[in-house]
């Protein structure tokens, strides 16, 4: 019986220490949101001029991409947001037309291998 009473006394003496540890953890949890509060305040601030410009660009690009879907839309939006012209330039279009024309001529002549390569090279340069 004495051992039981002694054990109970030891438990009663140790219990405030355990409660103190729980309270310390609770205090840390309460302090964490206080540290996050400045970040929340920053989010509530007005956007910078750079952010406003990006938002305007986003809106304009989105309006232009209304008829596009899927991968075409992604490519268009990416180039538009970078400030690039989404479509091919006149120079690029001319080069593509030249490629198409030379390729058709080589196909009509049934060229293959080195002969085709030489022909295409000369055709595209001229």
N, CA, C and O atoms as a GROMACS GRO file, in nm:
protein
  504
    1UNK      N    1   0.082  -0.118   0.000
    1UNK     CA    2   0.000   0.000   0.000
    1UNK      C    3   0.086   0.125   0.000
    1UNK      O    4   0.055   0.223  -0.068
    2UNK      N    5   0.194   0.123   0.076
    2UNK     CA    6   0.286   0.237   0.080
    2UNK      C    7   0.348   0.263  -0.057
    2UNK      O    8   0.368   0.378  -0.097
    3UNK      N    9   0.379   0.153  -0.130
    3UNK     CA   10   0.437   0.167  -0.263
    3UNK      C   11   0.338   0.232  -0.357
    3UNK      O   12   0.377   0.314  -0.441
    4UNK      N   13   0.212   0.197  -0.344
    4UNK     CA   14   0.107   0.253  -0.429
    4UNK      C   15   0.092   0.402  -0.402
    4UNK      O   16   0.080   0.481  -0.496
    5UNK      N   17   0.094   0.440  -0.278
    5UNK     CA   18   0.083   0.582  -0.241
    5UNK      C   19   0.206   0.658  -0.291
    5UNK      O   20   0.194   0.771  -0.340
    6UNK      N   21   0.321   0.599  -0.279
    6UNK     CA   22   0.444   0.664  -0.324
    6UNK      C   23   0.441   0.683  -0.476
    6UNK      O   24   0.483   0.787  -0.526
    7UNK      N   25   0.392   0.582  -0.549
    7UNK     CA   26   0.383   0.592  -0.695
    7UNK      C   27   0.285   0.700  -0.735
    7UNK      O   28   0.311   0.775  -0.830
    8UNK      N   29   0.173   0.710  -0.666
    8UNK     CA   30   0.073   0.813  -0.696
    8UNK      C   31   0.130   0.952  -0.671
    8UNK      O   32   0.104   1.044  -0.748
    9UNK      N   33   0.206   0.967  -0.565
    9UNK     CA   34   0.267   1.097  -0.535
    9UNK      C   35   0.366   1.137  -0.646
    9UNK      O   36   0.370   1.252  -0.688
   10UNK      N   37   0.444   1.040  -0.692
   10UNK     CA   38   0.540   1.069  -0.800
   10UNK      C   39   0.467   1.112  -0.927
   10UNK      O   40   0.510   1.205  -0.995
   11UNK      N   41   0.358   1.044  -0.960
   11UNK     CA   42   0.279   1.079  -1.078
   11UNK      C   43   0.220   1.219  -1.065
   11UNK      O   44   0.217   1.296  -1.161
   12UNK      N   45   0.173   1.251  -0.947
   12UNK     CA   46   0.113   1.382  -0.926
   12UNK      C   47   0.217   1.492  -0.935
   12UNK      O   48   0.188   1.602  -0.982
   13UNK      N   49   0.338   1.464  -0.891
   13UNK     CA   50   0.445   1.563  -0.899
   13UNK      C   51   0.493   1.581  -1.044
   13UNK      O   52   0.532   1.692  -1.081
   14UNK      N   53   0.490   1.476  -1.126
   14UNK     CA   54   0.538   1.483  -1.264
   14UNK      C   55   0.433   1.539  -1.359
   14UNK      O   56   0.469   1.587  -1.466
   15UNK      N   57   0.307   1.536  -1.326
   15UNK     CA   58   0.201   1.580  -1.418
   15UNK      C   59   0.211   1.728  -1.455
   15UNK      O   60   0.184   1.760  -1.571
   16UNK      N   61   0.247   1.820  -1.367
   16UNK     CA   62   0.260   1.959  -1.411
   16UNK      C   63   0.370   1.978  -1.516
   16UNK      O   64   0.359   2.066  -1.602
   17UNK      N   65   0.474   1.895  -1.510
   17UNK     CA   66   0.579   1.904  -1.610
   17UNK      C   67   0.525   1.865  -1.749
   17UNK      O   68   0.556   1.930  -1.848
   18UNK      N   69   0.446   1.760  -1.754
   18UNK     CA   70   0.387   1.717  -1.881
   18UNK      C   71   0.292   1.824  -1.935
   18UNK      O   72   0.290   1.850  -2.055
   19UNK      N   73   0.215   1.884  -1.847
   19UNK     CA   74   0.123   1.990  -1.890
   19UNK      C   75   0.199   2.112  -1.939
   19UNK      O   76   0.154   2.179  -2.032
   20UNK      N   77   0.312   2.141  -1.880
   20UNK     CA   78   0.392   2.255  -1.920
   20UNK      C   79   0.447   2.234  -2.061
   20UNK      O   80   0.455   2.329  -2.138
   21UNK      N   81   0.485   2.111  -2.095
   21UNK     CA   82   0.534   2.082  -2.229
   21UNK      C   83   0.423   2.101  -2.332
   21UNK      O   84   0.447   2.158  -2.438
   22UNK      N   85   0.302   2.055  -2.302
   22UNK     CA   86   0.190   2.072  -2.393
   22UNK      C   87   0.159   2.221  -2.414
   22UNK      O   88   0.127   2.264  -2.524
   23UNK      N   89   0.170   2.297  -2.305
   23UNK     CA   90   0.142   2.440  -2.314
   23UNK      C   91   0.246   2.508  -2.402
   23UNK      O   92   0.213   2.600  -2.477
   24UNK      N   93   0.372   2.466  -2.394
   24UNK     CA   94   0.478   2.524  -2.476
   24UNK      C   95   0.451   2.497  -2.624
   24UNK      O   96   0.471   2.584  -2.709
   25UNK      N   97   0.406   2.377  -2.655
   25UNK     CA   98   0.373   2.344  -2.794
   25UNK      C   99   0.256   2.428  -2.843
   25UNK      O  100   0.256   2.475  -2.956
   26UNK      N  101   0.157   2.446  -2.757
   26UNK     CA  102   0.040   2.526  -2.793
   26UNK      C  103   0.081   2.671  -2.817
   26UNK      O  104   0.030   2.736  -2.908
   27UNK      N  105   0.174   2.722  -2.734
   27UNK     CA  106   0.222   2.860  -2.751
   27UNK      C  107   0.296   2.875  -2.884
   27UNK      O  108   0.283   2.977  -2.951
   28UNK      N  109   0.374   2.772  -2.922
   28UNK     CA  110   0.445   2.777  -3.050
   28UNK      C  111   0.346   2.780  -3.167
   28UNK      O  112   0.368   2.852  -3.264
   29UNK      N  113   0.240   2.703  -3.158
   29UNK     CA  114   0.139   2.701  -3.264
   29UNK      C  115   0.069   2.836  -3.276
   29UNK      O  116   0.037   2.880  -3.387
   30UNK      N  117   0.046   2.900  -3.164
   30UNK     CA  118  -0.018   3.032  -3.167
   30UNK      C  119   0.075   3.136  -3.226
   30UNK      O  120   0.031   3.228  -3.294
   31UNK      N  121   0.204   3.122  -3.199
   31UNK     CA  122   0.302   3.218  -3.248
   31UNK      C  123   0.323   3.202  -3.399
   31UNK      O  124   0.352   3.301  -3.465
   32UNK      N  125   0.309   3.083  -3.455
   32UNK     CA  126   0.331   3.059  -3.598
   32UNK      C  127   0.237   3.142  -3.685
   32UNK      O  128   0.285   3.203  -3.781
   33UNK      N  129   0.108   3.150  -3.658
   33UNK     CA  130   0.022   3.234  -3.741
   33UNK      C  131   0.059   3.381  -3.733
   33UNK      O  132   0.038   3.456  -3.828
   34UNK      N  133   0.114   3.423  -3.622
   34UNK     CA  134   0.155   3.563  -3.608
   34UNK      C  135   0.270   3.593  -3.703
   34UNK      O  136   0.277   3.703  -3.757
   35UNK      N  137   0.359   3.497  -3.725
   35UNK     CA  138   0.468   3.515  -3.819
   35UNK      C  139   0.414   3.518  -3.962
   35UNK      O  140   0.468   3.589  -4.046
   36UNK      N  141   0.310   3.444  -3.989
   36UNK     CA  142   0.252   3.438  -4.124
   36UNK      C  143   0.169   3.562  -4.154
   36UNK      O  144   0.140   3.588  -4.271
   37UNK      N  145   0.132   3.636  -4.056
   37UNK     CA  146   0.048   3.753  -4.077
   37UNK      C  147   0.112   3.857  -4.169
   37UNK      O  148   0.041   3.911  -4.254
   38UNK      N  149   0.242   3.888  -4.158
   38UNK     CA  150   0.300   3.985  -4.252
   38UNK      C  151   0.288   3.939  -4.397
   38UNK      O  152   0.269   4.021  -4.486
   39UNK      N  153   0.300   3.808  -4.422
   39UNK     CA  154   0.286   3.757  -4.558
   39UNK      C  155   0.143   3.779  -4.608
   39UNK      O  156   0.122   3.812  -4.724
   40UNK      N  157   0.047   3.761  -4.520
   40UNK     CA  158  -0.092   3.784  -4.558
   40UNK      C  159  -0.117   3.931  -4.587
   40UNK      O  160  -0.194   3.965  -4.676
   41UNK      N  161  -0.051   4.018  -4.513
   41UNK     CA  162  -0.065   4.162  -4.537
   41UNK      C  163  -0.006   4.200  -4.672
   41UNK      O  164  -0.062   4.285  -4.741
   42UNK      N  165   0.104   4.137  -4.710
   42UNK     CA  166   0.165   4.166  -4.840
   42UNK      C  167   0.070   4.126  -4.953
   42UNK      O  168   0.061   4.195  -5.054
   43UNK      N  169  -0.001   4.014  -4.933
   43UNK     CA  170  -0.092   3.968  -5.036
   43UNK      C  171  -0.209   4.065  -5.054
   43UNK      O  172  -0.265   4.074  -5.163
   44UNK      N  173  -0.245   4.137  -4.950
   44UNK     CA  174  -0.357   4.230  -4.956
   44UNK      C  175  -0.317   4.363  -5.018
   44UNK      O  176  -0.404   4.444  -5.051
   45UNK      N  177  -0.186   4.388  -5.035
   45UNK     CA  178  -0.141   4.515  -5.090
   45UNK      C  179  -0.178   4.525  -5.238
   45UNK      O  180  -0.204   4.424  -5.303
   46UNK      N  181  -0.180   4.646  -5.288
   46UNK     CA  182  -0.209   4.671  -5.428
   46UNK      C  183  -0.098   4.610  -5.514
   46UNK      O  184   0.018   4.609  -5.474
   47UNK      N  185  -0.134   4.559  -5.634
   47UNK     CA  186  -0.030   4.504  -5.721
   47UNK      C  187   0.063   4.613  -5.773
   47UNK      O  188   0.022   4.729  -5.788
   48UNK      N  189   0.187   4.576  -5.800
   48UNK     CA  190   0.285   4.672  -5.851
   48UNK      C  191   0.254   4.705  -5.997
   48UNK      O  192   0.169   4.642  -6.059
   49UNK      N  193   0.323   4.805  -6.050
   49UNK     CA  194   0.303   4.843  -6.189
   49UNK      C  195   0.338   4.727  -6.282
   49UNK      O  196   0.270   4.706  -6.383
   50UNK      N  197   0.442   4.654  -6.248
   50UNK     CA  198   0.483   4.539  -6.329
   50UNK      C  199   0.374   4.432  -6.329
   50UNK      O  200   0.344   4.372  -6.432
   51UNK      N  201   0.314   4.408  -6.213
   51UNK     CA  202   0.207   4.309  -6.202
   51UNK      C  203   0.084   4.355  -6.279
   51UNK      O  204   0.018   4.274  -6.344
   52UNK      N  205   0.054   4.484  -6.272
   52UNK     CA  206  -0.060   4.537  -6.346
   52UNK      C  207  -0.039   4.522  -6.495
   52UNK      O  208  -0.132   4.486  -6.568
   53UNK      N  209   0.082   4.549  -6.542
   53UNK     CA  210   0.113   4.535  -6.684
   53UNK      C  211   0.098   4.390  -6.728
   53UNK      O  212   0.044   4.362  -6.835
   54UNK      N  213   0.144   4.296  -6.644
   54UNK     CA  214   0.131   4.154  -6.675
   54UNK      C  215  -0.016   4.114  -6.680
   54UNK      O  216  -0.055   4.036  -6.766
   55UNK      N  217  -0.096   4.166  -6.589
   55UNK     CA  218  -0.239   4.135  -6.588
   55UNK      C  219  -0.307   4.187  -6.714
   55UNK      O  220  -0.392   4.120  -6.772
   56UNK      N  221  -0.268   4.308  -6.756
   56UNK     CA  222  -0.326   4.365  -6.878
   56UNK      C  223  -0.285   4.281  -7.000
   56UNK      O  224  -0.367   4.255  -7.088
   57UNK      N  225  -0.158   4.240  -7.003
   57UNK     CA  226  -0.110   4.158  -7.114
   57UNK      C  227  -0.186   4.025  -7.116
   57UNK      O  228  -0.224   3.976  -7.222
   58UNK      N  229  -0.207   3.969  -6.997
   58UNK     CA  230  -0.280   3.843  -6.985
   58UNK      C  231  -0.422   3.857  -7.040
   58UNK      O  232  -0.471   3.771  -7.113
   59UNK      N  233  -0.487   3.968  -7.006
   59UNK     CA  234  -0.623   3.992  -7.051
   59UNK      C  235  -0.628   4.006  -7.203
   59UNK      O  236  -0.714   3.948  -7.269
   60UNK      N  237  -0.533   4.084  -7.258
   60UNK     CA  238  -0.530   4.106  -7.403
   60UNK      C  239  -0.502   3.975  -7.478
   60UNK      O  240  -0.567   3.945  -7.578
   61UNK      N  241  -0.406   3.898  -7.428
   61UNK     CA  242  -0.374   3.771  -7.493
   61UNK      C  243  -0.491   3.673  -7.484
   61UNK      O  244  -0.519   3.600  -7.579
   62UNK      N  245  -0.558   3.674  -7.372
   62UNK     CA  246  -0.672   3.585  -7.353
   62UNK      C  247  -0.784   3.620  -7.452
   62UNK      O  248  -0.849   3.531  -7.507
   63UNK      N  249  -0.806   3.750  -7.474
   63UNK     CA  250  -0.907   3.792  -7.569
   63UNK      C  251  -0.871   3.747  -7.711
   63UNK      O  252  -0.958   3.702  -7.786
   64UNK      N  253  -0.742   3.758  -7.746
   64UNK     CA  254  -0.697   3.719  -7.880
   64UNK      C  255  -0.705   3.568  -7.900
   64UNK      O  256  -0.725   3.521  -8.012
   65UNK      N  257  -0.690   3.491  -7.791
   65UNK     CA  258  -0.687   3.345  -7.800
   65UNK      C  259  -0.824   3.282  -7.782
   65UNK      O  260  -0.834   3.161  -7.761
   66UNK      N  261  -0.929   3.360  -7.789
   66UNK     CA  262  -1.063   3.308  -7.763
   66UNK      C  263  -1.101   3.194  -7.858
   66UNK      O  264  -1.173   3.103  -7.817
   67UNK      N  265  -1.055   3.198  -7.983
   67UNK     CA  266  -1.094   3.096  -8.080
   67UNK      C  267  -1.000   2.975  -8.081
   67UNK      O  268  -1.026   2.878  -8.153
   68UNK      N  269  -0.895   2.978  -8.004
   68UNK     CA  270  -0.797   2.869  -8.002
   68UNK      C  271  -0.826   2.773  -7.886
   68UNK      O  272  -0.884   2.811  -7.784
   69UNK      N  273  -0.784   2.647  -7.905
   69UNK     CA  274  -0.804   2.546  -7.801
   69UNK      C  275  -0.682   2.455  -7.792
   69UNK      O  276  -0.605   2.444  -7.886
   70UNK      N  277  -0.667   2.392  -7.680
   70UNK     CA  278  -0.565   2.290  -7.660
   70UNK      C  279  -0.423   2.342  -7.673
   70UNK      O  280  -0.389   2.449  -7.622
   71UNK      N  281  -0.339   2.264  -7.744
   71UNK     CA  282  -0.198   2.298  -7.758
   71UNK      C  283  -0.178   2.428  -7.835
   71UNK      O  284  -0.086   2.504  -7.804
   72UNK      N  285  -0.263   2.454  -7.934
   72UNK     CA  286  -0.252   2.580  -8.009
   72UNK      C  287  -0.268   2.699  -7.915
   72UNK      O  288  -0.195   2.798  -7.926
   73UNK      N  289  -0.362   2.689  -7.824
   73UNK     CA  290  -0.386   2.798  -7.729
   73UNK      C  291  -0.266   2.816  -7.636
   73UNK      O  292  -0.224   2.928  -7.608
   74UNK      N  293  -0.212   2.703  -7.588
   74UNK     CA  294  -0.096   2.710  -7.497
   74UNK      C  295   0.022   2.777  -7.566
   74UNK      O  296   0.087   2.864  -7.507
   75UNK      N  297   0.050   2.738  -7.690
   75UNK     CA  298   0.162   2.796  -7.763
   75UNK      C  299   0.138   2.945  -7.786
   75UNK      O  300   0.228   3.028  -7.767
   76UNK      N  301   0.016   2.978  -7.827
   76UNK     CA  302  -0.017   3.118  -7.853
   76UNK      C  303  -0.001   3.201  -7.725
   76UNK      O  304   0.063   3.306  -7.728
   77UNK      N  305  -0.059   3.155  -7.616
   77UNK     CA  306  -0.054   3.229  -7.490
   77UNK      C  307   0.091   3.245  -7.442
   77UNK      O  308   0.129   3.352  -7.395
   78UNK      N  309   0.170   3.141  -7.455
   78UNK     CA  310   0.309   3.148  -7.412
   78UNK      C  311   0.384   3.256  -7.488
   78UNK      O  312   0.452   3.339  -7.428
   79UNK      N  313   0.372   3.254  -7.620
   79UNK     CA  314   0.445   3.354  -7.699
   79UNK      C  315   0.386   3.493  -7.680
   79UNK      O  316   0.460   3.592  -7.677
   80UNK      N  317   0.256   3.503  -7.666
   80UNK     CA  318   0.191   3.632  -7.647
   80UNK      C  319   0.234   3.695  -7.514
   80UNK      O  320   0.263   3.814  -7.509
   81UNK      N  321   0.238   3.617  -7.409
   81UNK     CA  322   0.275   3.670  -7.278
   81UNK      C  323   0.422   3.709  -7.272
   81UNK      O  324   0.461   3.794  -7.192
   82UNK      N  325   0.504   3.647  -7.356
   82UNK     CA  326   0.645   3.684  -7.361
   82UNK      C  327   0.664   3.812  -7.441
   82UNK      O  328   0.773   3.869  -7.445
   83UNK      N  329   0.557   3.857  -7.506
   83UNK     CA  330   0.565   3.979  -7.584
   83UNK      C  331   0.601   3.953  -7.729
   83UNK      O  332   0.624   4.046  -7.805
   84UNK      N  333   0.606   3.827  -7.767
   84UNK     CA  334   0.637   3.792  -7.905
   84UNK      C  335   0.509   3.791  -7.986
   84UNK      O  336   0.400   3.773  -7.932
   85UNK      N  337   0.523   3.810  -8.115
   85UNK     CA  338   0.408   3.799  -8.203
   85UNK      C  339   0.374   3.651  -8.211
   85UNK      O  340   0.461   3.570  -8.241
   86UNK      N  341   0.250   3.616  -8.184
   86UNK     CA  342   0.211   3.476  -8.177
   86UNK      C  343   0.218   3.407  -8.313
   86UNK      O  344   0.248   3.288  -8.320
   87UNK      N  345   0.191   3.480  -8.419
   87UNK     CA  346   0.194   3.420  -8.551
   87UNK      C  347   0.335   3.426  -8.608
   87UNK      O  348   0.422   3.495  -8.555
   88UNK      N  349   0.358   3.352  -8.716
   88UNK     CA  350   0.487   3.354  -8.781
   88UNK      C  351   0.505   3.489  -8.850
   88UNK      O  352   0.409   3.547  -8.901
   89UNK      N  353   0.628   3.538  -8.851
   89UNK     CA  354   0.655   3.665  -8.917
   89UNK      C  355   0.649   3.646  -9.068
   89UNK      O  356   0.645   3.533  -9.117
   90UNK      N  357   0.649   3.757  -9.142
   90UNK     CA  358   0.645   3.749  -9.288
   90UNK      C  359   0.766   3.675  -9.341
   90UNK      O  360   0.755   3.597  -9.436
   91UNK      N  361   0.882   3.698  -9.280
   91UNK     CA  362   1.004   3.631  -9.322
   91UNK      C  363   0.992   3.480  -9.301
   91UNK      O  364   1.033   3.401  -9.386
   92UNK      N  365   0.937   3.442  -9.187
   92UNK     CA  366   0.919   3.300  -9.157
   92UNK      C  367   0.819   3.236  -9.253
   92UNK      O  368   0.838   3.124  -9.299
   93UNK      N  369   0.712   3.309  -9.283
   93UNK     CA  370   0.611   3.257  -9.376
   93UNK      C  371   0.670   3.238  -9.514
   93UNK      O  372   0.644   3.138  -9.581
   94UNK      N  373   0.751   3.334  -9.558
   94UNK     CA  374   0.816   3.324  -9.688
   94UNK      C  375   0.909   3.203  -9.693
   94UNK      O  376   0.912   3.130  -9.792
   95UNK      N  377   0.984   3.181  -9.586
   95UNK     CA  378   1.075   3.067  -9.579
   95UNK      C  379   0.997   2.936  -9.582
   95UNK      O  380   1.037   2.841  -9.649
   96UNK      N  381   0.885   2.932  -9.512
   96UNK     CA  382   0.804   2.810  -9.511
   96UNK      C  383   0.746   2.782  -9.650
   96UNK      O  384   0.741   2.667  -9.693
   97UNK      N  385   0.704   2.887  -9.720
   97UNK     CA  386   0.651   2.870  -9.855
   97UNK      C  387   0.760   2.819  -9.950
   97UNK      O  388   0.735   2.733 -10.034
   98UNK      N  389   0.881   2.875  -9.933
   98UNK     CA  390   0.994   2.833 -10.016
   98UNK      C  391   1.025   2.686  -9.990
   98UNK      O  392   1.050   2.610 -10.083
   99UNK      N  393   1.023   2.645  -9.861
   99UNK     CA  394   1.046   2.506  -9.823
   99UNK      C  395   0.943   2.414  -9.888
   99UNK      O  396   0.975   2.309  -9.943
  100UNK      N  397   0.819   2.458  -9.879
  100UNK     CA  398   0.710   2.378  -9.934
  100UNK      C  399   0.728   2.361 -10.085
  100UNK      O  400   0.711   2.251 -10.138
  101UNK      N  401   0.761   2.470 -10.153
  101UNK     CA  402   0.778   2.468 -10.298
  101UNK      C  403   0.895   2.379 -10.338
  101UNK      O  404   0.883   2.296 -10.428
  102UNK      N  405   1.009   2.397 -10.272
  102UNK     CA  406   1.128   2.316 -10.303
  102UNK      C  407   1.103   2.169 -10.275
  102UNK      O  408   1.145   2.082 -10.352
  103UNK      N  409   1.034   2.141 -10.166
  103UNK     CA  410   1.004   2.003 -10.129
  103UNK      C  411   0.914   1.938 -10.234
  103UNK      O  412   0.933   1.822 -10.269
  104UNK      N  413   0.818   2.014 -10.283
  104UNK     CA  414   0.727   1.961 -10.386
  104UNK      C  415   0.804   1.933 -10.514
  104UNK      O  416   0.784   1.829 -10.578
  105UNK      N  417   0.894   2.025 -10.553
  105UNK     CA  418   0.974   2.005 -10.675
  105UNK      C  419   1.061   1.881 -10.662
  105UNK      O  420   1.072   1.802 -10.756
  106UNK      N  421   1.124   1.863 -10.546
  106UNK     CA  422   1.209   1.746 -10.524
  106UNK      C  423   1.126   1.619 -10.527
  106UNK      O  424   1.172   1.517 -10.578
  107UNK      N  425   1.006   1.624 -10.473
  107UNK     CA  426   0.918   1.508 -10.475
  107UNK      C  427   0.872   1.475 -10.616
  107UNK      O  428   0.865   1.358 -10.654
  108UNK      N  429   0.842   1.578 -10.695
  108UNK     CA  430   0.799   1.556 -10.833
  108UNK      C  431   0.911   1.493 -10.916
  108UNK      O  432   0.884   1.413 -11.005
  109UNK      N  433   1.034   1.528 -10.886
  109UNK     CA  434   1.150   1.473 -10.958
  109UNK      C  435   1.193   1.339 -10.899
  109UNK      O  436   1.288   1.277 -10.947
  110UNK      N  437   1.123   1.295 -10.794
  110UNK     CA  438   1.150   1.166 -10.726
  110UNK      C  439   1.296   1.157 -10.679
  110UNK      O  440   1.362   1.054 -10.694
  111UNK      N  441   1.344   1.267 -10.624
  111UNK     CA  442   1.481   1.270 -10.574
  111UNK      C  443   1.488   1.209 -10.435
  111UNK      O  444   1.395   1.219 -10.355
  112UNK      N  445   1.603   1.144 -10.409
  112UNK     CA  446   1.625   1.082 -10.279
  112UNK      C  447   1.770   1.096 -10.240
  112UNK      O  448   1.857   1.116 -10.324
  113UNK      N  449   1.796   1.086 -10.110
  113UNK     CA  450   1.932   1.083 -10.059
  113UNK      C  451   2.009   1.211 -10.083
  113UNK      O  452   1.958   1.322 -10.065
  114UNK      N  453   2.136   1.194 -10.125
  114UNK     CA  454   2.226   1.307 -10.144
  114UNK      C  455   2.177   1.402 -10.253
  114UNK      O  456   2.190   1.523 -10.240
  115UNK      N  457   2.120   1.344 -10.361
  115UNK     CA  458   2.071   1.430 -10.470
  115UNK      C  459   1.961   1.523 -10.420
  115UNK      O  460   1.959   1.642 -10.453
  116UNK      N  461   1.873   1.470 -10.341
  116UNK     CA  462   1.764   1.552 -10.286
  116UNK      C  463   1.820   1.660 -10.193
  116UNK      O  464   1.777   1.775 -10.197
  117UNK      N  465   1.915   1.621 -10.112
  117UNK     CA  466   1.974   1.714 -10.016
  117UNK      C  467   2.043   1.830 -10.090
  117UNK      O  468   2.027   1.946 -10.052
  118UNK      N  469   2.118   1.799 -10.193
  118UNK     CA  470   2.186   1.903 -10.272
  118UNK      C  471   2.084   1.993 -10.340
  118UNK      O  472   2.099   2.116 -10.341
  119UNK      N  473   1.980   1.932 -10.396
  119UNK     CA  474   1.878   2.011 -10.464
  119UNK      C  475   1.809   2.105 -10.366
  119UNK      O  476   1.791   2.223 -10.394
  120UNK      N  477   1.770   2.053 -10.252
  120UNK     CA  478   1.700   2.134 -10.150
  120UNK      C  479   1.788   2.250 -10.103
  120UNK      O  480   1.741   2.362 -10.085
  121UNK      N  481   1.915   2.222 -10.082
  121UNK     CA  482   2.007   2.325 -10.036
  121UNK      C  483   2.016   2.438 -10.139
  121UNK      O  484   2.007   2.556 -10.104
  122UNK      N  485   2.035   2.401 -10.264
  122UNK     CA  486   2.043   2.501 -10.369
  122UNK      C  487   1.911   2.576 -10.389
  122UNK      O  488   1.911   2.698 -10.409
  123UNK      N  489   1.803   2.505 -10.382
  123UNK     CA  490   1.670   2.565 -10.400
  123UNK      C  491   1.640   2.666 -10.289
  123UNK      O  492   1.588   2.774 -10.317
  124UNK      N  493   1.673   2.633 -10.166
  124UNK     CA  494   1.643   2.721 -10.055
  124UNK      C  495   1.734   2.843 -10.052
  124UNK      O  496   1.694   2.948 -10.003
  125UNK      N  497   1.856   2.830 -10.105
  125UNK     CA  498   1.946   2.945 -10.109
  125UNK      C  499   1.906   3.044 -10.217
  125UNK      O  500   1.921   3.165 -10.201
  126UNK      N  501   1.855   2.992 -10.327
  126UNK     CA  502   1.825   3.079 -10.442
  126UNK      C  503   1.691   3.139 -10.442
  126UNK      O  504   1.657   3.214 -10.534
   0.00000   0.00000   0.00000
